[in-house]
Amino acid sequence: MIWKLKINDRAAKAIRNKTKRVEIRANKKDSPKDYSKMKKNDVIEFTSKEMGKFFVKVLEVNHYNNLEELFTLEGTKYTTSSTNDKEEAIKNVTKLEGYEEAIKENGVYAIHIMYLYSENNIWMELYEKAQSVRNPREVSGMISAGSVGAAILTKNHNIYTGVCIDTASTLGMCGERNAIANMLTNGENEIVKLVCVDSKGKVGSPCGACREYLMQLSKNSKDIEILRNLNPVEIIKLEDLIPDWWGYDRV
C-alpha cells in the first residue's frame, strides 16, 4: 500500500540524511488517514516544498498511549528533527494542529521508516547506488567480480543492485542481470529505471544479452528508462535499444 503524506522541509531533509528514522503520526478527527492500518513494507510518498516527492519504506509501526510513553521508549535521537530534549519534543508535537486532541483520544504512532529515493534526484541516487557496490577484485584464479555495478528501480519503489561476475567457461553474469536476480529473489519483476556504471566509473549501456533479458521480464519492459549520461541527464527507453523485438506477443 502507498500512503501519500505531506511533511515539512526540515523533517524531509532529516529523513533523507537518515538522522530522522521515525515519523510520529496521530489519527486526527475527520481525517481519512488511519495509521492503525499501516503495515510493514508499505511505502510512504512524502511531499515537501523543497524536496518535492520522495519515498520511504515502513519497517514497523508502534502504537503508544501518549507522547511521554513514545519518547521514553523510542527516544528522541531518530524521532524528531528539531530537538533532543524529550519535554521540548512533546511540546512541539502537541502544538501541531489537532494532535493534542487526537492523541488523547486515539494515542500516537511511531512509524519506523527507511529512505528509498527522491523523485527529483533519482538518477543521481541510482548512480551512487551502482557506484557504491563496485569493488573490483579477484575471487579466485577463475573468477573476478565487481568492476561494473548496476542499480534498478522497481515499480514498487525498491532499489536493487548487482555487480558483474566474470568467470571461465562463460558462467558469469553482468551487473544488470545480477541486480535483476536480486529483484526476482525479493518477489518483484517490473523495472522502471536502470543505471549501469562501468569499470571506469562512467555510465554505460546494457549489452545485447541484458537488453534481451530485460525485455523478457514484463510486457512493460519496453518502457524501462536507462541512463545514458548523468550530467546533463540523458535517458533512453529500452525499446529504442532493441527495436523490432521478437517476443512482444509472448510476455
Backbone as CSV, one residue per row, in Angstrom:
resi,resn,N_x,N_y,N_z,CA_x,CA_y,CA_z,C_x,C_y,C_z
1,MET,0.841,-1.195,0.000,0.000,0.000,0.000,0.877,1.246,0.000
2,ILE,0.452,2.267,-0.719,1.194,3.526,-0.770,0.396,4.605,-0.042
3,TRP,1.031,5.241,0.929,0.432,6.330,1.684,0.991,7.648,1.177
4,LYS,0.135,8.617,0.924,0.571,9.933,0.462,0.414,10.941,1.592
5,LEU,1.564,11.458,2.080,1.569,12.358,3.226,2.406,13.592,2.936
6,LYS,2.035,14.704,3.552,2.824,15.929,3.456,3.756,16.021,4.660
7,ILE,4.886,16.727,4.470,5.869,16.845,5.548,6.624,18.150,5.375
8,ASN,7.093,18.738,6.487,7.835,19.994,6.363,9.260,19.739,5.875
9,ASP,9.888,20.781,5.364,11.204,20.636,4.729,12.285,20.184,5.706
10,ARG,12.236,20.660,6.940,13.256,20.277,7.923,13.222,18.781,8.176
11,ALA,12.026,18.257,8.384,11.887,16.821,8.623,12.247,16.027,7.373
12,ALA,11.869,16.549,6.200,12.183,15.865,4.939,13.693,15.713,4.758
13,LYS,14.433,16.766,5.015,15.894,16.712,4.896,16.495,15.740,5.899
14,ALA,15.937,15.718,7.107,16.445,14.813,8.139,16.205,13.356,7.746
15,ILE,15.052,13.074,7.112,14.781,11.719,6.639,15.758,11.341,5.527
16,ARG,15.986,12.252,4.596,16.933,11.987,3.508,18.333,11.738,4.056
17,ASN,18.725,12.501,5.070,20.058,12.357,5.656,20.139,11.232,6.685
18,LYS,18.999,10.553,6.917,18.901,9.408,7.819,19.158,9.763,9.275
19,THR,18.968,11.048,9.619,19.038,11.450,11.024,17.660,11.403,11.671
20,LYS,16.637,11.263,10.853,15.275,11.030,11.340,14.788,9.732,10.720
21,ARG,14.504,8.735,11.564,14.123,7.414,11.080,12.768,6.960,11.627
22,VAL,12.131,7.839,12.382,10.815,7.529,12.936,9.907,8.732,12.702
23,GLU,8.772,8.501,12.074,7.781,9.554,11.845,6.653,9.390,12.865
24,ILE,6.261,10.494,13.498,5.211,10.473,14.512,3.907,10.957,13.884
25,ARG,2.865,10.145,13.989,1.564,10.498,13.422,0.450,10.107,14.378
26,ALA,-0.664,10.841,14.302,-1.846,10.547,15.114,-3.081,10.584,14.228
27,ASN,-4.088,9.809,14.598,-5.346,9.791,13.852,-6.203,10.985,14.267
28,LYS,-6.145,12.042,13.453,-6.899,13.248,13.759,-8.371,13.096,13.386
29,LYS,-9.215,13.806,14.110,-10.650,13.762,13.877,-10.982,14.180,12.447
30,ASP,-11.858,13.434,11.808,-12.335,13.715,10.447,-11.261,13.532,9.374
31,SER,-10.113,12.966,9.739,-9.073,12.699,8.739,-9.284,11.311,8.129
32,PRO,-9.105,11.167,6.818,-9.265,9.844,6.191,-8.110,8.893,6.492
33,LYS,-7.018,9.421,7.038,-5.851,8.595,7.335,-6.038,7.833,8.643
34,ASP,-5.897,6.518,8.592,-5.980,5.675,9.785,-4.662,4.907,9.882
35,TYR,-3.762,5.384,10.744,-2.421,4.815,10.818,-2.397,3.433,11.473
36,SER,-3.525,3.029,12.058,-3.583,1.672,12.594,-3.561,0.636,11.467
37,LYS,-3.845,1.066,10.258,-3.859,0.167,9.109,-2.513,0.118,8.377
38,MET,-1.579,0.953,8.789,-0.261,0.960,8.155,0.519,-0.285,8.554
39,LYS,1.148,-0.925,7.578,1.834,-2.191,7.804,3.297,-2.138,7.367
40,LYS,4.054,-3.090,7.864,5.441,-3.265,7.436,5.497,-3.457,5.920
41,ASN,6.461,-2.815,5.284,6.695,-2.845,3.838,5.741,-1.974,3.031
42,ASP,4.797,-1.276,3.691,4.066,-0.233,2.985,5.054,0.848,2.557
43,VAL,4.674,1.634,1.561,5.508,2.735,1.085,4.798,4.050,1.371
44,ILE,5.547,5.023,1.868,5.015,6.371,2.072,5.591,7.290,1.008
45,GLU,4.712,7.981,0.304,5.118,9.013,-0.643,4.976,10.357,0.056
46,PHE,6.087,10.885,0.537,6.084,12.181,1.205,6.207,13.289,0.167
47,THR,5.623,14.443,0.469,5.786,15.635,-0.360,6.158,16.802,0.529
48,SER,7.268,17.466,0.186,7.657,18.691,0.888,7.895,19.778,-0.158
49,LYS,7.881,21.027,0.258,8.039,22.136,-0.683,9.390,22.095,-1.393
50,GLU,10.466,21.835,-0.645,11.804,21.895,-1.217,12.217,20.609,-1.919
51,MET,11.951,19.478,-1.317,12.372,18.199,-1.892,11.391,17.632,-2.896
52,GLY,10.165,18.105,-2.893,9.153,17.516,-3.756,8.765,16.141,-3.247
53,LYS,8.548,15.198,-4.158,8.154,13.849,-3.758,9.376,13.001,-3.434
54,PHE,9.295,12.281,-2.314,10.303,11.274,-2.017,9.630,10.107,-1.318
55,PHE,10.289,8.954,-1.367,9.652,7.715,-0.931,10.436,7.056,0.197
56,VAL,9.688,6.469,1.141,10.293,5.709,2.235,9.530,4.403,2.392
57,LYS,10.187,3.408,2.967,9.539,2.129,3.261,9.256,2.039,4.752
58,VAL,8.095,1.512,5.101,7.724,1.313,6.503,8.375,0.032,7.015
59,LEU,9.128,0.149,8.090,9.804,-1.001,8.688,9.002,-1.606,9.838
60,GLU,8.356,-0.759,10.630,7.474,-1.226,11.700,6.634,-0.051,12.180
61,VAL,5.515,-0.352,12.807,4.625,0.679,13.339,4.307,0.329,14.791
62,ASN,4.633,1.253,15.693,4.373,1.038,17.119,3.343,2.046,17.618
63,HIS,2.372,1.559,18.375,1.327,2.432,18.922,1.586,2.682,20.408
64,TYR,1.414,3.946,20.820,1.604,4.321,22.219,0.390,5.103,22.709
65,ASN,0.159,5.070,24.010,-0.994,5.767,24.579,-0.806,7.276,24.603
66,ASN,0.458,7.717,24.731,0.734,9.156,24.790,2.172,9.419,24.362
67,LEU,2.519,10.696,24.254,3.855,11.079,23.799,4.926,10.770,24.834
68,GLU,4.585,10.876,26.098,5.543,10.550,27.171,6.011,9.108,27.015
69,GLU,5.067,8.226,26.787,5.384,6.810,26.597,6.209,6.607,25.324
70,LEU,5.807,7.287,24.260,6.520,7.141,22.984,7.983,7.556,23.108
71,PHE,8.211,8.764,23.615,9.589,9.260,23.672,10.430,8.532,24.720
72,THR,9.790,7.999,25.752,10.531,7.222,26.746,11.067,5.941,26.124
73,LEU,10.245,5.288,25.288,10.631,4.003,24.711,11.369,4.140,23.368
74,GLU,11.040,5.157,22.618,11.658,5.337,21.298,12.863,6.284,21.345
75,GLY,12.929,7.143,22.400,13.985,8.140,22.462,13.696,9.299,21.536
76,THR,14.633,10.244,21.454,14.451,11.420,20.600,15.456,11.477,19.449
77,LYS,16.480,10.628,19.493,17.563,10.732,18.509,17.066,10.643,17.076
78,TYR,16.165,9.690,16.799,15.698,9.491,15.434,14.215,9.822,15.260
79,THR,13.560,10.330,16.300,12.126,10.598,16.209,11.804,12.056,15.908
80,THR,12.729,12.952,16.165,12.457,14.366,15.943,13.631,15.027,15.238
81,SER,13.323,15.970,14.374,14.385,16.662,13.629,14.720,18.010,14.237
82,SER,14.081,18.356,15.366,14.250,19.708,15.905,14.899,19.770,17.276
83,THR,14.838,18.678,18.071,15.377,18.731,19.430,15.687,17.339,19.943
84,ASN,16.613,17.262,20.895,16.911,16.004,21.577,16.384,16.016,23.017
85,ASP,15.640,17.058,23.336,15.050,17.175,24.667,13.630,16.608,24.644
86,LYS,13.360,15.632,25.514,12.075,14.932,25.489,10.911,15.875,25.757
87,GLU,11.024,16.727,26.756,9.912,17.621,27.095,9.639,18.611,25.973
88,GLU,10.690,19.109,25.377,10.508,20.042,24.257,9.890,19.320,23.061
89,ALA,10.300,18.067,22.836,9.745,17.279,21.743,8.247,17.078,21.932
90,ILE,7.834,16.806,23.162,6.413,16.633,23.461,5.643,17.924,23.154
91,LYS,6.200,19.052,23.567,5.550,20.344,23.308,5.437,20.607,21.803
92,ASN,6.498,20.287,21.072,6.495,20.541,19.628,5.419,19.730,18.911
93,VAL,5.216,18.490,19.351,4.210,17.644,18.702,2.800,18.076,19.084
94,THR,2.587,18.356,20.357,1.227,18.690,20.821,0.743,20.027,20.262
95,LYS,1.644,20.904,19.861,1.191,22.184,19.311,0.796,22.092,17.834
96,LEU,1.044,20.932,17.205,0.592,20.728,15.830,-0.934,20.685,15.811
97,GLU,-1.527,21.235,14.794,-2.977,21.359,14.720,-3.681,20.007,14.842
98,GLY,-4.524,19.886,15.834,-5.337,18.699,16.021,-4.658,17.536,16.709
99,TYR,-3.351,17.648,16.973,-2.618,16.497,17.507,-2.902,16.235,18.982
100,GLU,-2.995,17.268,19.787,-3.197,17.054,21.225,-4.509,16.314,21.468
101,GLU,-5.575,16.756,20.816,-6.876,16.105,20.977,-6.851,14.687,20.418
102,ALA,-6.217,14.524,19.252,-6.168,13.203,18.615,-5.422,12.191,19.471
103,ILE,-4.317,12.619,20.065,-3.512,11.704,20.886,-4.251,11.311,22.155
104,LYS,-4.977,12.248,22.738,-5.762,11.929,23.932,-6.827,10.886,23.625
105,GLU,-7.411,10.973,22.436,-8.493,10.068,22.066,-8.005,8.724,21.515
106,ASN,-6.941,8.776,20.704,-6.542,7.585,19.940,-5.107,7.120,20.148
107,GLY,-4.341,7.845,20.964,-2.938,7.500,21.111,-2.122,8.030,19.940
108,VAL,-0.899,7.543,19.811,0.018,8.073,18.812,0.861,6.939,18.237
109,TYR,1.294,7.104,16.987,2.035,6.061,16.277,3.471,6.513,15.986
110,ALA,4.403,5.607,16.246,5.805,5.806,15.869,6.064,4.900,14.663
111,ILE,6.239,5.520,13.508,6.384,4.776,12.257,7.859,4.740,11.875
112,HIS,8.472,3.577,11.988,9.880,3.423,11.620,9.990,3.337,10.096
113,ILE,10.873,4.145,9.525,10.944,4.256,8.073,12.383,4.135,7.576
114,MET,12.498,3.760,6.305,13.803,3.707,5.634,13.700,4.514,4.340
115,TYR,14.573,5.489,4.198,14.571,6.330,2.995,14.886,5.489,1.765
116,LEU,14.099,5.681,0.690,14.321,4.967,-0.562,14.958,5.878,-1.613
117,TYR,14.241,6.905,-2.037,14.798,7.816,-3.047,13.920,9.047,-3.185
118,SER,14.499,10.066,-3.812,13.784,11.295,-4.128,13.471,11.316,-5.616
119,GLU,12.250,11.645,-5.961,11.850,11.691,-7.361,12.676,12.704,-8.139
120,ASN,13.022,13.820,-7.496,13.773,14.882,-8.166,15.245,14.540,-8.373
121,ASN,15.743,13.555,-7.632,17.178,13.264,-7.681,17.447,11.791,-7.969
122,ILE,16.480,11.108,-8.569,16.559,9.663,-8.691,17.751,9.193,-9.515
123,TRP,18.096,9.883,-10.594,19.193,9.400,-11.440,20.533,9.468,-10.719
124,MET,20.756,10.540,-9.974,21.995,10.638,-9.198,22.026,9.587,-8.099
125,GLU,20.889,9.349,-7.456,20.854,8.374,-6.377,21.056,6.953,-6.907
126,LEU,20.488,6.647,-8.070,20.722,5.332,-8.669,22.178,5.180,-9.081
127,TYR,22.742,6.251,-9.634,24.169,6.205,-10.000,25.029,5.932,-8.772
128,GLU,24.747,6.632,-7.676,25.524,6.452,-6.449,25.379,5.045,-5.896
129,LYS,24.174,4.472,-6.015,23.955,3.093,-5.560,24.786,2.119,-6.398
130,ALA,24.752,2.308,-7.715,25.509,1.423,-8.605,27.008,1.567,-8.369
131,GLN,27.455,2.800,-8.179,28.884,3.055,-7.941,29.328,2.482,-6.601
132,SER,28.440,2.532,-5.608,28.823,2.109,-4.254,29.099,0.613,-4.152
133,VAL,28.485,-0.194,-5.029,28.698,-1.643,-4.937,29.891,-2.108,-5.768
134,ARG,30.441,-1.218,-6.592,31.623,-1.582,-7.370,32.810,-1.818,-6.439
135,ASN,33.428,-2.959,-6.595,34.574,-3.320,-5.756,35.401,-4.359,-6.510
136,PRO,36.118,-3.928,-7.540,36.838,-4.879,-8.397,37.784,-5.768,-7.590
137,ARG,37.675,-7.083,-7.786,38.518,-7.998,-7.017,38.594,-9.348,-7.707
138,GLU,39.665,-10.075,-7.395,39.834,-11.444,-7.865,39.257,-12.382,-6.814
139,VAL,38.252,-13.130,-7.203,37.624,-14.073,-6.289,38.450,-15.353,-6.210
140,SER,38.916,-15.796,-7.369,39.779,-16.970,-7.455,40.575,-16.848,-8.747
141,GLY,41.332,-17.873,-9.075,42.090,-17.838,-10.323,41.200,-17.864,-11.551
142,MET,39.908,-18.159,-11.357,38.999,-18.287,-12.487,37.819,-17.312,-12.441
143,ILE,37.671,-16.588,-11.349,36.544,-15.662,-11.213,37.023,-14.304,-10.709
144,SER,36.553,-13.262,-11.356,36.728,-11.889,-10.860,35.349,-11.249,-10.784
145,ALA,35.213,-10.217,-9.972,33.895,-9.611,-9.772,34.025,-8.149,-9.381
146,GLY,32.938,-7.410,-9.612,32.811,-6.075,-9.036,33.299,-4.903,-9.850
147,SER,33.780,-5.113,-11.064,34.277,-3.964,-11.827,33.135,-3.106,-12.362
148,VAL,31.967,-3.707,-12.573,30.796,-2.985,-13.058,29.677,-3.118,-12.023
149,GLY,28.956,-2.021,-11.777,27.838,-2.042,-10.843,26.566,-1.577,-11.532
150,ALA,25.440,-2.080,-11.077,24.149,-1.699,-11.643,23.143,-1.472,-10.524
151,ALA,22.186,-0.567,-10.789,21.096,-0.316,-9.851,19.802,-0.200,-10.629
152,ILE,18.749,-0.830,-10.131,17.453,-0.776,-10.788,16.394,-0.293,-9.810
153,LEU,15.473,0.518,-10.303,14.328,0.976,-9.536,13.105,0.220,-10.030
154,THR,12.345,-0.378,-9.107,11.198,-1.182,-9.497,9.887,-0.387,-9.398
155,LYS,8.858,-0.965,-9.947,7.523,-0.362,-9.897,7.064,-0.156,-8.462
156,ASN,7.530,-1.021,-7.554,7.141,-0.929,-6.144,8.051,-0.025,-5.331
157,HIS,8.876,0.782,-6.022,9.721,1.816,-5.404,10.938,1.269,-4.665
158,ASN,11.300,0.024,-4.916,12.503,-0.538,-4.308,13.690,-0.419,-5.256
159,ILE,14.884,-0.350,-4.691,16.119,-0.285,-5.469,16.946,-1.531,-5.177
160,TYR,17.374,-2.210,-6.235,18.216,-3.396,-6.111,19.510,-3.167,-6.884
161,THR,20.591,-3.710,-6.367,21.894,-3.529,-7.002,22.533,-4.880,-7.320
162,GLY,23.542,-4.819,-8.172,24.291,-6.023,-8.513,25.608,-5.650,-9.150
163,VAL,26.563,-6.569,-9.143,27.864,-6.350,-9.784,28.096,-7.443,-10.829
164,CYS,28.981,-7.159,-11.756,29.314,-8.169,-12.748,30.167,-9.268,-12.118
165,ILE,30.006,-10.475,-12.632,30.807,-11.628,-12.199,31.382,-12.256,-13.460
166,ASP,32.670,-12.217,-13.612,33.334,-12.746,-14.806,34.022,-14.058,-14.460
167,THR,33.733,-15.096,-15.235,34.270,-16.420,-14.941,34.821,-17.084,-16.202
168,ALA,35.547,-18.158,-15.978,35.929,-19.019,-17.095,34.692,-19.775,-17.584
169,SER,34.699,-20.209,-18.812,33.618,-21.022,-19.392,32.291,-20.273,-19.499
170,THR,32.331,-18.920,-19.538,31.147,-18.058,-19.731,30.024,-18.341,-18.734
171,LEU,30.376,-18.587,-17.477,29.368,-18.883,-16.461,28.962,-17.655,-15.648
172,GLY,29.574,-16.518,-15.936,29.304,-15.323,-15.138,28.056,-14.588,-15.574
173,MET,27.920,-13.357,-15.064,26.773,-12.523,-15.434,27.139,-11.053,-15.309
174,CYS,26.399,-10.230,-16.055,26.583,-8.785,-15.985,25.970,-8.230,-14.696
175,GLY,26.358,-7.005,-14.348,25.809,-6.364,-13.157,24.305,-6.197,-13.231
176,GLU,23.785,-5.885,-14.434,22.346,-5.710,-14.594,21.595,-6.996,-14.260
177,ARG,22.090,-8.126,-14.778,21.410,-9.399,-14.528,21.550,-9.829,-13.067
178,ASN,22.644,-9.453,-12.442,22.805,-9.729,-11.013,21.781,-8.931,-10.200
179,ALA,21.597,-7.654,-10.559,20.593,-6.828,-9.886,19.191,-7.376,-10.118
180,ILE,18.929,-7.848,-11.341,17.630,-8.442,-11.655,17.407,-9.697,-10.822
181,ALA,18.448,-10.520,-10.664,18.332,-11.718,-9.832,17.981,-11.348,-8.393
182,ASN,18.586,-10.267,-7.909,18.284,-9.767,-6.570,16.813,-9.368,-6.485
183,MET,16.335,-8.671,-7.503,14.941,-8.245,-7.547,13.991,-9.444,-7.569
184,LEU,14.282,-10.412,-8.437,13.422,-11.587,-8.555,13.402,-12.391,-7.256
185,THR,14.543,-12.465,-6.591,14.613,-13.166,-5.309,13.682,-12.528,-4.285
186,ASN,13.494,-11.207,-4.413,12.627,-10.475,-3.488,11.192,-10.339,-3.989
187,GLY,10.845,-11.102,-5.020,9.451,-11.206,-5.425,8.942,-10.170,-6.394
188,GLU,9.829,-9.418,-7.025,9.398,-8.398,-7.981,9.885,-8.740,-9.382
189,ASN,9.257,-8.116,-10.386,9.686,-8.406,-11.751,9.502,-7.244,-12.720
190,GLU,9.097,-6.066,-12.197,8.876,-4.954,-13.110,9.800,-3.780,-12.780
191,ILE,10.653,-3.431,-13.749,11.653,-2.378,-13.580,11.173,-1.087,-14.218
192,VAL,11.475,0.043,-13.559,11.109,1.358,-14.074,12.329,2.086,-14.633
193,LYS,13.434,2.030,-13.889,14.652,2.745,-14.290,15.873,1.866,-14.030
194,LEU,16.925,2.110,-14.808,18.164,1.323,-14.684,19.379,2.203,-14.909
195,VAL,20.392,1.979,-14.086,21.679,2.656,-14.252,22.786,1.619,-14.157
196,CYS,23.727,1.669,-15.086,24.908,0.807,-15.065,26.150,1.676,-15.049
197,VAL,27.095,1.352,-14.174,28.353,2.093,-14.072,29.485,1.151,-14.452
198,ASP,30.269,1.555,-15.457,31.288,0.660,-15.999,32.565,0.656,-15.163
199,SER,33.571,-0.038,-15.644,34.806,-0.233,-14.889,35.593,1.064,-14.689
200,LYS,35.239,2.107,-15.447,35.908,3.404,-15.287,35.060,4.385,-14.488
201,GLY,33.934,3.910,-13.958,33.068,4.780,-13.172,32.141,5.626,-14.010
202,LYS,32.021,5.297,-15.293,31.155,6.064,-16.189,29.861,5.302,-16.450
203,VAL,28.822,6.061,-16.799,27.540,5.437,-17.125,27.685,4.615,-18.397
204,GLY,27.179,3.393,-18.362,27.267,2.505,-19.511,25.896,2.030,-19.945
205,SER,25.842,1.387,-21.090,24.592,0.872,-21.639,24.577,-0.650,-21.536
206,PRO,23.418,-1.259,-21.296,23.352,-2.725,-21.189,23.807,-3.406,-22.481
207,CYS,24.450,-4.542,-22.339,24.857,-5.314,-23.511,23.632,-5.951,-24.155
208,GLY,23.811,-6.571,-25.298,22.695,-7.188,-26.002,21.990,-8.252,-25.194
209,ALA,22.757,-9.081,-24.466,22.151,-10.141,-23.655,21.284,-9.549,-22.548
210,CYS,21.748,-8.475,-21.931,20.981,-7.841,-20.861,19.720,-7.189,-21.409
211,ARG,19.817,-6.598,-22.591,18.630,-5.986,-23.198,17.566,-7.047,-23.444
212,GLU,17.988,-8.197,-23.939,17.054,-9.292,-24.179,16.454,-9.776,-22.858
213,TYR,17.290,-9.931,-21.853,16.852,-10.392,-20.531,15.823,-9.427,-19.957
214,LEU,16.103,-8.130,-20.075,15.201,-7.114,-19.558,13.853,-7.157,-20.268
215,MET,13.876,-7.315,-21.578,12.633,-7.337,-22.342,11.751,-8.505,-21.956
216,GLN,12.336,-9.620,-21.577,11.553,-10.805,-21.264,10.887,-10.752,-19.880
217,LEU,11.229,-9.751,-19.075,10.703,-9.685,-17.713,9.225,-9.334,-17.647
218,SER,8.763,-8.427,-18.515,7.411,-7.897,-18.384,6.959,-7.280,-19.696
219,LYS,5.663,-7.229,-19.894,5.122,-6.571,-21.082,5.411,-5.072,-21.075
220,ASN,5.731,-4.522,-19.909,6.033,-3.095,-19.793,7.525,-2.791,-19.870
221,SER,8.340,-3.819,-20.091,9.794,-3.619,-20.090,10.252,-2.645,-21.164
222,LYS,9.510,-2.546,-22.244,9.902,-1.632,-23.321,9.990,-0.185,-22.831
223,ASP,9.280,0.129,-21.738,9.256,1.492,-21.212,10.315,1.749,-20.141
224,ILE,11.159,0.760,-19.852,12.227,0.975,-18.879,13.117,2.117,-19.340
225,GLU,13.368,3.065,-18.437,14.245,4.194,-18.746,15.674,3.854,-18.323
226,ILE,16.612,4.071,-19.224,18.020,3.728,-18.984,18.858,5.003,-19.086
227,LEU,19.702,5.220,-18.102,20.546,6.413,-18.092,21.689,6.276,-19.092
228,ARG,21.813,7.253,-19.975,22.900,7.268,-20.958,23.997,8.244,-20.569
229,ASN,23.606,9.303,-19.856,24.569,10.302,-19.413,24.029,10.960,-18.156
230,LEU,24.921,11.230,-17.195,24.491,11.767,-15.907,24.447,13.283,-15.889
231,ASN,25.405,13.932,-16.513,25.487,15.391,-16.460,25.849,15.976,-17.831
232,PRO,24.841,16.461,-18.575,23.425,16.538,-18.203,22.751,15.175,-18.324
233,VAL,21.605,15.013,-17.660,20.900,13.745,-17.689,20.348,13.464,-19.084
234,GLU,20.701,12.288,-19.604,20.149,11.809,-20.871,19.656,10.384,-20.654
235,ILE,18.423,10.129,-21.058,17.874,8.797,-20.879,17.351,8.260,-22.206
236,ILE,17.211,6.950,-22.262,16.661,6.292,-23.440,15.787,5.138,-22.972
237,LYS,14.724,4.859,-23.701,13.873,3.725,-23.348,14.443,2.443,-23.938
238,LEU,14.180,1.343,-23.226,14.720,0.060,-23.647,14.280,-0.297,-25.061
239,GLU,13.043,0.011,-25.432,12.557,-0.353,-26.761,13.377,0.305,-27.870
240,ASP,14.020,1.430,-27.556,14.857,2.098,-28.552,16.226,1.439,-28.684
241,LEU,16.578,0.607,-27.697,17.847,-0.117,-27.756,17.689,-1.509,-28.361
242,ILE,16.434,-1.959,-28.459,16.198,-3.287,-29.010,14.928,-3.237,-29.878
243,PRO,15.008,-2.504,-30.997,13.830,-2.320,-31.858,13.384,-3.636,-32.516
244,ASP,12.095,-3.676,-32.864,11.522,-4.842,-33.549,11.768,-6.137,-32.760
245,TRP,11.602,-6.032,-31.450,11.852,-7.217,-30.596,10.901,-8.342,-30.966
246,TRP,11.380,-9.552,-30.933,10.655,-10.707,-31.443,9.549,-11.230,-30.536
247,GLY,9.571,-10.863,-29.242,8.694,-11.559,-28.294,7.540,-10.784,-27.741
248,TYR,7.108,-9.696,-28.387,6.037,-8.865,-27.824,4.748,-9.636,-27.565
249,ASP,4.440,-10.658,-28.366,3.193,-11.404,-28.200,3.312,-12.532,-27.199
250,ARG,4.435,-12.606,-26.468,4.638,-13.751,-25.576,4.797,-13.342,-24.108
251,VAL,5.112,-12.095,-23.845,5.308,-11.685,-22.438,3.975,-11.317,-21.797
